[in-house]
């Protein structure tokens, strides 16, 4: 910030509050014919400023520039350089998780590296949180963080390998700290799967072609399965080769819950993509319970008819609309190793007009695509029945295509219906629906990772470097979610983007007077002040020497 640029429009204002007088730098301007004032800087209390030699140096130079004193020969920088000090917010959480001690122990155990492993990991983490980019970008941008220890570019890449080798130890430490420090509830655990693609067609042991959640069918990918608590805070994650079917990832996640985290009593909440008879049996075999979305179309006719019958439905009023529900006792028969295992379940069938309208709209969109294909039959290819082809059928010896009225009529019957199956016989309906509807938090988690934290594009190609990259992303995501959680505890609602904006607004203008380098704090945001108060972080002084600033 350059003070003298606005000299004709600025003045010093003394603002009295209680028993103290505060000093403000105020700019005067006219808007719609009225004079208004904008506070540019809050310098702090008058009694503190009177004892501040740095401010006196600034005042002396301003007098010289104004022509009041010609005797001074102080040099002044022509423009101010801006530095971010807001990263101290995440350093505070980094310290609460005791990450420096943990990473130092890992480095000592590694025994091969001599650099500061903790500093390298912290730089990469705040880079994802505040200015996402490549590791090269993190190296080049690090000087913009006020007095952050410098890290060599090679140390960033070397850290990837160490992180890859120690992923489980770091994850276990974070889980234990999260449970002890932040009262993480793990009686209900949410699990879901997403994919991350690469701008590449080269396969290896990790990157491979598979079903892409982002519809990137011609690029290799990896599969990520994540466990979160009911607040959306990550518990743990696993990476799988890109051709792994999501339903086959749950067994690994269950082993992680049991062996690595030692969780003995938990309900797994998952979407229908993970609902298979084998998965449900594995959950029960571990001694856990489950709440999963059901595929109504896969049930036998008698169960479907019971769902569609009006008798037995009750109304449940939610914040958004009225939902009708019915509870059906259901026995899930699972054939395994020449025997049948019976799982006693509660099937909660629901119907809402809002969902029915959405289902109709989705079907009409597919029907439009089907009619377009019928008008342009040369575009129809044999194979899967996705998209508009779902409502087409092939007829005649010389293949022709017509609208499949039978499939269309069958789909209409399911408009507005949704079902959840659970092993928890003693849970009431509202608790079951609440637990399942909270699954949106893990879907939101994936959105944050892909957008705010910019996990991809992934600028690594070897499996170990990719795995190390995701450890850093996991660390970053945990810090961000923890900050959200702490704000929520204090009735402060803020999106990840707003949090980043507020922290990036915590800046210093670096200037030089009388050969003394100074940090002048710029005006922050209201949310930024709330974040500091929530974490009980003392903000830096408005004017301080660079030497005195402690990060």
N, C-alpha and C positions, 0 to 999 in steps of 0.2 A: 504494500500500500504506500502511495506517495502522498504525503501530507499536503505539500504546498500547491499541488495541482488545483485544489479546491479552495484556496485561501480566501478568495473574494466572497465565498458563499458560506464559510464555516465560522463558528465561534465556540468558545468554551462556555459551558453551562454548569452552574453549581446547583445540584439537586439535593435538598435536605430531606432525610428520612430518619425518623426517630432521633437518636442522639448523634448521628454522623452526617457528614456532608460528602457527597459523591460527585466526581468530576466526569463530565461527558463532553465528547467532541460532537457537535451538532451541525448539520448542514441545513441551511434555509433554502426553500425553493417555492415557486408559485405554481399552483394547479387550479384551473378553472377560476382564475382571478383571486384566489385565496393563498395567503402565505402559510406554508406548512413546514414542519421540522422533521428531520430524520436523524436518529442517533447513529453516528458512524462508529464510534468507539466508546466503550465504558472503561475509563482509566482506573476506577476503583475509588477508595475513600481518600479524602484530601489529606488526612494525617499520615497515611502510608506513603502517598506520593511525595509529600514534603521531605521524607527521609530517603527517597529513591534517587541515587546519583545518576542513574540512567536517564530519568526524565529531565533532570537538570541539564544534561548534555543535549538532549533534544531541544529543550527550550532555548538554550544558548544558540544553537544553530538557526533556529527559526528567527530569532532576533537578528542574527547576522544577515540572513536572507532578506529580512524586511528593511535592512539599512539602519537599524537602531544601533548596532555596534559594528564598527569596521575593523576593530582590533583583533577579532577572532580569526584564526586561520584553519578552523576545523574542516576536514574533507568530509564529503557526504556522498554516498552512493547515488548513482543517477536513477536507479530503479530498484524496487524491492523484489527479492526472490521469495516465492511462496513455498512453505513446507507444511506437511500434514502432521498434526500431533494427535489426531483422533484415534490413531491406531492403538493408543494407550488403553482404549476401551477393551479391545480384544486381548491386549497384553494382560490386563487385569484378570480376564477369564482364563487365559493361558496359565497364569500363576495359580489360580484357584484349583485348576485341574492338576497342578503339580507336574506339568509336562516337562519343564526344564530338567528336573531331577530324573524323571523316567527316561527321557531321551539321552541324558548324559550316561546313565547306567547302560543303556543299549549300546552307545558308542564305545564305552569301555569294554563291554563284552565283545564287540566287533573286533576291536584291537588293531584294525588296519588303518583307521582314519585319524588324522591329527587336527583337523579343522573343528570349528564350533558347530556341531550337528544341530543343536537346539536353535541357534541363530538362523541357520539355513532353512530349517523347517518352519520357523515362525515367519520368516520373510515370504515363503511360498504360500503360507496360509493366509496372511493378510493381503497378499496379492489377489487371491481368489475372492476375498471378501470385499475389497475396496477398488481394485483396478484389474479385473480379470485379463489374463493374457498368457503368453508362453513363459517358460522359465527364462528365456533370453530377455523378454519384456520385464520380468520381475527384477532381473539383474540390473537392467538399464534404468529402471524407475526407482530403485531403492533409495537413492540420494534425496528423493522428495519427501521421505519420512524423516522428521526432525530427529537428528542424532541417532538414528538407528544404526547399529553396528554393521559395517560393510561386510558383504559376503561375496566370495569369489564365484564366478559362473560355474567352474568345474565342481565346486563343492555342492552346488544345487543338484547337478546331475548325479554326483556320487551319493547324495542323500537318497535319491530314488531307489537305489539298490539296497541301502540299509533299511529303508522303510518297507520295501517288499519283503525282506527276510524277517522282519519283526512286526508284521501287521497284527498277528494274533495277540502278542504281548501288549501292544499299544491299545488295542481294542478292549482287552480285558481290564487293563488299568482304567481306561476311561469309563467303562461300565461301572466298576466299583466306586469310582469317584462320583459319578453321576448319581448313583443310588444313595451314597452317604451324604453328599453335599447338597444335592438338589431334590432329594426325596422322590426319586424316580419310582413310579409305580410299575411293577412288572407282573401284576396279576392278569392283565390283558395285554397281549402282544399282537401287533399288526404286522402282516407280512404281504409284500407284493413284489412284483418283478417288472423291470423295464429294460430297454436296450439302448446302447450307445454305439453309433455307427462311425466308421472311418471313411475318409475320402480315398478309398483304396479297394482293389479287388484281390489283393494278395492275402492268402490264408496262411495261418500257422496254428500252433497248439491252442491259442486263445482266440484270435480273430478268425471268424468264419461266417459263412452265409447262413441266414436263418430268418425266422419270422420277425420282421422289424416293426416295433411299435410306432416308428416314425415313417413307415412305408418306404424305407430306403432298400428296395429289393435287390438292387444291383451293386451293393456295397457290403463289405464285411463288417461285422459288428461283434460286440461282446454283450453278455447278459448279466445284469446286476439284480440280485435279490436282497432286499433290505428289510430289517426288523426295526420297528419303532414302538415307542410307548404311546399312551393315549393322548399325549400332548404333541406328538409328532417329532419328539426327540429321538435321534437314532440310537439304537442299541448295538447293532452290528450289521455287517453286510458280507456277502460272498460274491465273487466274480465267477462266471461260467463261460465256457466256449460259446461262440455266437450261434451255433446250431443246436443248443440245448433247449428242449421244450420246457416251457415255464413250469408245467406241472411236475416235472422231474427234479426241480430245485428244492422242493420243500423238505425232503429227507435230510439234506445237508443242513438246512436252517434249523431243523429240529435237533440235530446232533450238536449244533453250536449252542443252542439254548440250554441243553442238558449238560454237556461236558465242559464247555468253556466258561459259561456264565453260572452254571449250577442252579438254574431255576427249576424248581420241582413242581410247582403248582401254577399253571397258567392256562389261559384260554387263547387259542390262536384264532385271529379274525382274518379272513382272506376273501378274495373275490372268486368268481366262478371259474376263472382260468386255472385255479389251483384245486378246484373241487373234483377230485376223482376218488373212487372207492378205495384205491390203494393208499392215497394220501390220508384219507380219514382214518383208515385202520392204523396207519403209522402214528398218527397223532394220539389215538387212544392207547396204542401199545406203549407209548412213552409216558402214559399216565396223565396226559393233557386233555383239555376239552377243546371244542371248536365251535365257531359261528361262521358259516360260509354261505355265500350266495348259491342258490339252487338253480338247476336247469329244469324249469317246469316241463319243457318239451321232452325231456328224457324220462319223465315219470310214466308209470303205466296208466292206462286209460281210466281206471277206477279212481286213482289219485287225482288225475286231471279233472275228472268230472266233479269230484268233491271240492276241488279248488274253485271251479266255475259256478257251483251251486250257490245260490244266494243265502240259503239257510246257514245260520251260525256266525255270520259276520257281525262284528262290533265296530263302533266308531272310535277312532283315536285322533284327537286334535293335536296337530303339531304347529310349529311357528309359521309354516308355509301354507298348509292346507289340511283338509280332513282326510285321514287314511282309514280305510276299512280293513279289518284284519280278522283272520280265523286261524285257530291253532288246531293242528291235526297231529295226532300221535302216529308215528311212522317207524317202521322197522326197516333198516337198510341192510339188505342181504348182500354179503360180500363173499364171493367164491375165491378161496385161496388154498392152494396145495391140497386139492381133492376134498376140501371140506368147506362148509358155509359158515361164515362168522356173522352173527346178527348184532347190529348196532342199534340200540334204542335211541330214537331221535324225537325231537319236537320240530315239526314243520310249521313255520309261521308264514301263511299266505297273506299277501296284502293287495289292495286295489286302491288306486287313486285316479281321479279324473285328470289331474295334471299329467300323470305319467301316460295315461291313455292318449291324451292329445299329442304328447311327444312321440309315442309309438306310431300314431297315425301319420304324423309329419315325416318321420323317418321312412315309413313304408312308401308313402307317396313319392318321396325323392327317389327311392329305388325303382318304383314303378315307372317314373319318368325316364329313367335310364334304360329300363327294359323296353319301353315303347320306342325310344331312340334306336336301340339295337334292332328291333323288328323292322324299322324303317330303313335301316342300313345293315342288312343281314351279312354283307361281306365282312363286317367288323366282328361278327360272332365267331369265336373259336371254341373248340371242344376243350374240356378240362374242368377246372373247378367251377363251382356255382356261386362265386362271390359277386358282390355288386348287383347290377341289374339282371345278370343271368340267373339270379336266384328265382325269378318269376318267369323264366322261360323253360320250355321243354321241347325236346327234339322228337319229331314224328316222321313216319313214312320211311320207306326203304331208301329213297333219295332224300337225304336229310333236309328237313325243313324245321322252322322254329315257330312256335305259337306261344301265346301267353298261357301260363299254367294257372288256370282259375282255381284249381283244387288247393294248391299251395297258398295262393293269395287268400282264399277263404279261411284256411286253417290259421294263418298268421293273425287274421283279424280277431279271432277268438281270444288271443293272448294280450290284446291291447289293455294296458293299465295294470296288468297282474305282475307281481314279483313275489318271490319266495325266498326264505332264509331257513336253512336247516342247521340244527344245533344239537350237540350232545348234552347240553345243560338243561336238564329237566326242571330244575328248581328256579331258574331265572324267569322273572316276569317278562311279558311281551315288550314292555317299554324299554327295559334294560337291554334286551336282545336287539331291538331296532336301534337304540342309541349306540350300542357297541359297533354294530355293522355300519351305521351311517358315519361313525367317526373314522372309517377307513379312508375318507376323503383326505385326511391329513397326510397319509403316506403318499397319496397321489399328488398332493400339493408339494410334498418334499421332493418328489422327482422333478416337478416344474421348477422349483427353486434351484435345484442342482443344475438343470439344463439351461436356465435363463439367467437368474441373478448371479450364481457362482460360475457359470459358463464352464462346466466340467469338460465340455467339448466346444470347439475342435480339440482333439487330443494330439499334442505335438510329440508323441512318442510312438515307437513302432515295435520294440521288442517286448515280449510278455512281462519281464521283470520291471521295466521302466513304466509300463502301463499300470501294473499293479501298485507300484510306488506312487504314481500319480493319483490313484484313487484313495490311497491312505491320506494324502494331503487334502484331497477333496472331502473326505470323511471328517477330518479334523476341522476344516473350515465350516462345514455344514453343522457340526456339533456346536461350535462356538456361536454361529448365527442363531441356531434354534434355542440355545441356552439363553442368549440375550433376549430373544423374543419372549421366552418363558418368564424371565425375571421381570420384564416390562409388563407382561400380562398379569403377574402376581400383584403388581402395583396399579392395576386398572389403566394401563397405558397401552392402547392398541396402535400398532405400527406395522406396516408391511416391510418385508426385507428390503425393497427398493428405497423406501423412506428412511429406513435405518442407515443404509449405506450413504444416502444423500446427506443425512445429518452428521455422520461421522466424517465424511469427506469435507464437510463445511468447517470442521474444527481445524483452523489453519493459523500459521504464523506468517507475518511479513518480516523477512530478515533485512535489516538496514544497518548501516555503519556510521557512527558518529565518534569524532575524536579517537579514531582508530579502535573503537570499541564496537564489537558486533552485538547487535540487539535483536531479540525476537519481540515483535509487536503482535499481539493476538487480534485477529480479525473477528468481526461479528459472526456469531454462530446462529443456530436455529433453536426454536423452543424445544423441539424434540431432543436435540443434542443436550440441552440443559437437563432434561428429564432423564436421559440415559446416564449422565454423570451422577445425578442425585440417586438414581436407583442402585447403581453399583458403588455408591459412596466414594467416588473419585474426586479428589480436590483438583479443580482446573488450574492450569498455569496462571501466573500473574499476567496482567494485561501488557506490561512492559517488563522484560527480564533480559539479562545478558545471556547470550548463547552458552557461555561457560557455566552459568548457574542452573540452566535447565537440565533436569534429570529425567531420563526416560526409563 
